[in-house]
Amino acid sequence: MITKLKDNNSQTRQFPLTLNPQTELFFANYIAEKGICSPHIYVVKGDLHNYAYTTGKQFDYISVGSMYGSSNYITANFGHTKWSINYTIVKNKDILMGTIKGNN
């Protein structure tokens, strides 16, 4: 499951960097309603200009960096941030995760 910032239908604020009880309940309900059943469920969310990995009861919650870097809005509200790319490589049962960050 991949999402960007916020859900316009039921949340007026963006999803947080790390998992909190409200966000875990939101996605747990979504997973139940859609009948998603797997031992490996990942919710991947972008655009906070940070990387964080949080484990919930039913799924892992991953916030990934922005490839864009700092816009005028980001700089004015959060300071200058570098662009970054997060990657996940899955081979058999092994998972390799990493981040590539920009220099500017």
TORZA-285491 format. One line per field, with one value per atom (N, C-alpha, C): residue in one letter; atom name; x, y, z. Coordinates in nm, 3 decimals. Example, Ala and Ser with C-alpha at 12.3 -4.5 7.8 and 13.67 -1.06 7.14 Angstrom:
TORZA-285491
res <- [a	a	a	s	s	s]
atom <- [N	CA	C	N	CA	C]
x <- [1.319	1.230	1.320	1.285	1.367	1.290]
y <- [-0.569	-0.450	-0.330	-0.225	-0.106	0.003]
z <- [0.780	0.780	0.780	0.708	0.714	0.787]
end
This chain:
TORZA-285491
res <- [m	m	m	i	i	i	t	t	t	k	k	k	l	l	l	k	k	k	d	d	d	n	n	n	n	n	n	s	s	s	q	q	q	t	t	t	r	r	r	q	q	q	f	f	f	p	p	p	l	l	l	t	t	t	l	l	l	n	n	n	p	p	p	q	q	q	t	t	t	e	e	e	l	l	l	f	f	f	f	f	f	a	a	a	n	n	n	y	y	y	i	i	i	a	a	a	e	e	e	k	k	k	g	g	g	i	i	i	c	c	c	s	s	s	p	p	p	h	h	h	i	i	i	y	y	y	v	v	v	v	v	v	k	k	k	g	g	g	d	d	d	l	l	l	h	h	h	n	n	n	y	y	y	a	a	a	y	y	y	t	t	t	t	t	t	g	g	g	k	k	k	q	q	q	f	f	f	d	d	d	y	y	y	i	i	i	s	s	s	v	v	v	g	g	g	s	s	s	m	m	m	y	y	y	g	g	g	s	s	s	s	s	s	n	n	n	y	y	y	i	i	i	t	t	t	a	a	a	n	n	n	f	f	f	g	g	g	h	h	h	t	t	t	k	k	k	w	w	w	s	s	s	i	i	i	n	n	n	y	y	y	t	t	t	i	i	i	v	v	v	k	k	k	n	n	n	k	k	k	d	d	d	i	i	i	l	l	l	m	m	m	g	g	g	t	t	t	i	i	i	k	k	k	g	g	g	n	n	n	n	n	n]
atom <- [N	CA	C	N	CA	C	N	CA	C	N	CA	C	N	CA	C	N	CA	C	N	CA	C	N	CA	C	N	CA	C	N	CA	C	N	CA	C	N	CA	C	N	CA	C	N	CA	C	N	CA	C	N	CA	C	N	CA	C	N	CA	C	N	CA	C	N	CA	C	N	CA	C	N	CA	C	N	CA	C	N	CA	C	N	CA	C	N	CA	C	N	CA	C	N	CA	C	N	CA	C	N	CA	C	N	CA	C	N	CA	C	N	CA	C	N	CA	C	N	CA	C	N	CA	C	N	CA	C	N	CA	C	N	CA	C	N	CA	C	N	CA	C	N	CA	C	N	CA	C	N	CA	C	N	CA	C	N	CA	C	N	CA	C	N	CA	C	N	CA	C	N	CA	C	N	CA	C	N	CA	C	N	CA	C	N	CA	C	N	CA	C	N	CA	C	N	CA	C	N	CA	C	N	CA	C	N	CA	C	N	CA	C	N	CA	C	N	CA	C	N	CA	C	N	CA	C	N	CA	C	N	CA	C	N	CA	C	N	CA	C	N	CA	C	N	CA	C	N	CA	C	N	CA	C	N	CA	C	N	CA	C	N	CA	C	N	CA	C	N	CA	C	N	CA	C	N	CA	C	N	CA	C	N	CA	C	N	CA	C	N	CA	C	N	CA	C	N	CA	C	N	CA	C	N	CA	C	N	CA	C	N	CA	C	N	CA	C	N	CA	C	N	CA	C	N	CA	C	N	CA	C	N	CA	C	N	CA	C	N	CA	C	N	CA	C	N	CA	C	N	CA	C	N	CA	C	N	CA	C	N	CA	C]
x <- [0.085	0.000	0.091	0.066	0.147	0.055	0.095	0.014	0.103	0.042	0.116	0.051	0.124	0.085	-0.044	-0.159	-0.282	-0.394	-0.496	-0.616	-0.720	-0.755	-0.844	-0.988	-1.027	-1.164	-1.187	-1.087	-1.113	-1.006	-0.899	-0.796	-0.763	-0.756	-0.720	-0.572	-0.507	-0.364	-0.292	-0.166	-0.085	-0.064	-0.034	0.003	0.137	0.159	0.281	0.404	0.521	0.647	0.653	0.616	0.616	0.473	0.450	0.316	0.268	0.142	0.078	-0.054	-0.121	-0.243	-0.352	-0.375	-0.479	-0.447	-0.322	-0.281	-0.282	-0.240	-0.243	-0.387	-0.480	-0.621	-0.675	-0.640	-0.686	-0.645	-0.517	-0.470	-0.515	-0.528	-0.580	-0.723	-0.804	-0.941	-0.941	-0.854	-0.843	-0.805	-0.706	-0.660	-0.774	-0.850	-0.962	-1.073	-1.107	-1.213	-1.179	-1.053	-1.010	-0.978	-0.982	-0.955	-0.810	-0.719	-0.577	-0.524	-0.466	-0.416	-0.278	-0.178	-0.040	0.046	0.148	0.239	0.331	0.334	0.422	0.341	0.292	0.219	0.300	0.324	0.401	0.317	0.303	0.242	0.358	0.371	0.482	0.426	0.481	0.429	0.545	0.523	0.631	0.602	0.700	0.691	0.710	0.766	0.799	0.946	1.020	1.162	1.244	1.194	1.263	1.237	1.319	1.300	1.271	1.171	1.141	1.075	1.105	1.049	0.990	0.857	0.788	0.712	0.713	0.642	0.514	0.402	0.273	0.236	0.114	0.069	0.043	-0.009	-0.045	0.043	0.119	0.193	0.313	0.404	0.516	0.484	0.518	0.485	0.616	0.633	0.759	0.736	0.804	0.804	0.932	0.918	1.034	1.059	1.183	1.222	1.165	1.185	1.137	1.252	1.229	1.329	1.341	1.241	1.236	1.332	1.350	1.429	1.340	1.393	1.318	1.248	1.118	1.043	1.045	0.992	0.982	0.897	0.788	0.702	0.778	0.850	0.926	1.031	1.106	1.212	1.153	1.042	0.980	0.925	0.873	0.806	0.892	0.988	1.063	1.214	1.261	1.403	1.446	1.570	1.624	1.643	1.594	1.612	1.673	1.753	1.814	1.717	1.732	1.654	1.709	1.626	1.673	1.586	1.641	1.569	1.588	1.478	1.483	1.455	1.522	1.500	1.485	1.413	1.396	1.419	1.508	1.534	1.493	1.402	1.354	1.400	1.474	1.520	1.500	1.412	1.371	1.316	1.377	1.330	1.420	1.517	1.608	1.558	1.568	1.526	1.644	1.679	1.785	1.721	1.740	1.683	1.795	1.781	1.882	1.830	1.915	1.882	1.999	1.967	2.065	2.024	2.116	2.084	2.164	2.101	2.165	2.265	2.352	2.455	2.414	2.310	2.272	2.147]
y <- [-0.115	0.000	0.123	0.214	0.335	0.456	0.554	0.674	0.797	0.912	1.038	1.135	1.176	1.277	1.250	1.272	1.263	1.201	1.160	1.106	1.217	1.270	1.385	1.356	1.228	1.196	1.200	1.164	1.155	1.218	1.267	1.333	1.467	1.568	1.699	1.726	1.642	1.656	1.539	1.559	1.453	1.337	1.221	1.108	1.139	1.095	1.131	1.056	1.105	1.042	0.899	0.879	0.744	0.707	0.581	0.528	0.570	0.616	0.646	0.568	0.562	0.479	0.515	0.644	0.686	0.637	0.652	0.610	0.457	0.389	0.242	0.192	0.253	0.214	0.242	0.358	0.393	0.285	0.246	0.147	0.005	-0.026	-0.158	-0.176	-0.070	-0.075	-0.090	-0.018	-0.029	-0.171	-0.228	-0.365	-0.465	-0.448	-0.538	-0.523	-0.397	-0.372	-0.426	-0.422	-0.469	-0.618	-0.681	-0.825	-0.861	-0.771	-0.796	-0.890	-0.999	-1.099	-1.145	-1.107	-1.144	-1.126	-1.210	-1.189	-1.070	-1.015	-0.903	-0.790	-0.698	-0.582	-0.459	-0.376	-0.254	-0.136	-0.036	0.091	0.186	0.235	0.323	0.461	0.562	0.697	0.793	0.891	0.982	1.127	1.208	1.355	1.422	1.358	1.427	1.466	1.433	1.467	1.401	1.292	1.214	1.066	0.980	0.837	0.785	0.700	0.635	0.500	0.403	0.268	0.233	0.211	0.177	0.046	-0.039	-0.167	-0.160	-0.191	-0.198	-0.343	-0.365	-0.501	-0.583	-0.519	-0.590	-0.557	-0.449	-0.402	-0.319	-0.298	-0.207	-0.076	0.035	0.170	0.239	0.274	0.329	0.467	0.567	0.701	0.716	0.759	0.773	0.919	0.949	1.084	1.129	1.255	1.314	1.326	1.285	1.301	1.447	1.528	1.666	1.757	1.735	1.827	1.937	2.054	2.163	2.253	2.269	2.371	2.497	2.607	2.729	2.705	2.628	2.597	2.518	2.415	2.331	2.415	2.495	2.577	2.676	2.740	2.838	2.775	2.651	2.589	2.487	2.426	2.318	2.333	2.431	2.448	2.375	2.397	2.335	2.185	2.104	1.960	1.909	1.806	1.744	1.642	1.618	1.513	1.378	1.277	1.142	1.039	0.922	0.809	0.692	0.628	0.508	0.389	0.279	0.159	0.036	-0.062	-0.191	-0.298	-0.389	-0.503	-0.629	-0.705	-0.828	-0.945	-1.037	-1.156	-1.275	-1.364	-1.477	-1.422	-1.451	-1.400	-1.289	-1.247	-1.141	-1.006	-0.904	-0.768	-0.675	-0.596	-0.496	-0.360	-0.267	-0.133	-0.032	0.081	0.185	0.318	0.420	0.557	0.616	0.684	0.763	0.908	0.995	1.135	1.226	1.337	1.436	1.520	1.586	1.670	1.815	1.857	2.000	2.025]
z <- [0.000	0.000	0.000	-0.087	-0.097	-0.088	-0.010	0.008	0.004	-0.018	-0.021	0.076	0.176	0.274	0.349	0.288	0.366	0.285	0.355	0.293	0.293	0.177	0.167	0.212	0.217	0.255	0.405	0.487	0.629	0.717	0.660	0.740	0.679	0.763	0.714	0.735	0.812	0.838	0.775	0.751	0.689	0.785	0.729	0.812	0.877	1.000	1.072	1.022	1.063	1.027	1.079	1.206	1.265	1.303	1.315	1.341	1.479	1.485	1.613	1.619	1.733	1.744	1.643	1.616	1.522	1.381	1.339	1.205	1.193	1.299	1.296	1.283	1.354	1.344	1.205	1.147	1.013	0.912	0.913	0.816	0.851	0.979	1.019	0.968	0.979	0.927	0.775	0.707	0.562	0.521	0.589	0.559	0.579	0.688	0.716	0.611	0.576	0.479	0.342	0.303	0.172	0.171	0.288	0.296	0.267	0.298	0.273	0.381	0.338	0.433	0.387	0.462	0.429	0.553	0.569	0.682	0.661	0.538	0.505	0.440	0.521	0.471	0.505	0.403	0.421	0.375	0.460	0.423	0.399	0.276	0.239	0.208	0.276	0.266	0.241	0.155	0.120	0.150	0.116	0.118	0.253	0.350	0.475	0.480	0.377	0.369	0.479	0.530	0.632	0.605	0.666	0.658	0.798	0.810	0.938	0.909	0.995	0.982	1.117	1.120	1.243	1.222	1.321	1.313	1.393	1.327	1.394	1.421	1.467	1.497	1.371	1.265	1.143	1.024	1.032	0.915	0.960	0.866	0.887	0.817	0.880	0.833	0.799	0.671	0.624	0.564	0.620	0.562	0.482	0.358	0.270	0.236	0.200	0.165	0.032	0.003	-0.121	-0.221	-0.344	-0.449	-0.491	-0.460	-0.506	-0.429	-0.301	-0.219	-0.164	-0.140	-0.075	-0.175	-0.155	-0.228	-0.142	-0.194	-0.114	0.012	-0.003	0.112	0.217	0.174	0.269	0.339	0.264	0.324	0.425	0.392	0.481	0.608	0.599	0.713	0.788	0.720	0.784	0.770	0.694	0.670	0.543	0.503	0.382	0.406	0.314	0.323	0.194	0.205	0.087	0.027	-0.102	-0.164	-0.118	-0.127	-0.093	-0.163	-0.178	-0.235	-0.140	-0.103	-0.021	-0.109	-0.082	-0.163	-0.074	-0.127	-0.062	-0.166	-0.136	-0.224	-0.149	-0.210	-0.148	-0.234	-0.174	-0.244	-0.151	-0.194	-0.110	0.020	0.133	0.262	0.316	0.236	0.278	0.229	0.315	0.280	0.307	0.206	0.219	0.195	0.291	0.281	0.294	0.224	0.232	0.186	0.200	0.161	0.083	-0.025	-0.099	-0.082	-0.031	-0.005	-0.099	-0.137	-0.223	-0.146	-0.219	-0.160	-0.148	-0.217	-0.214	-0.135]
end
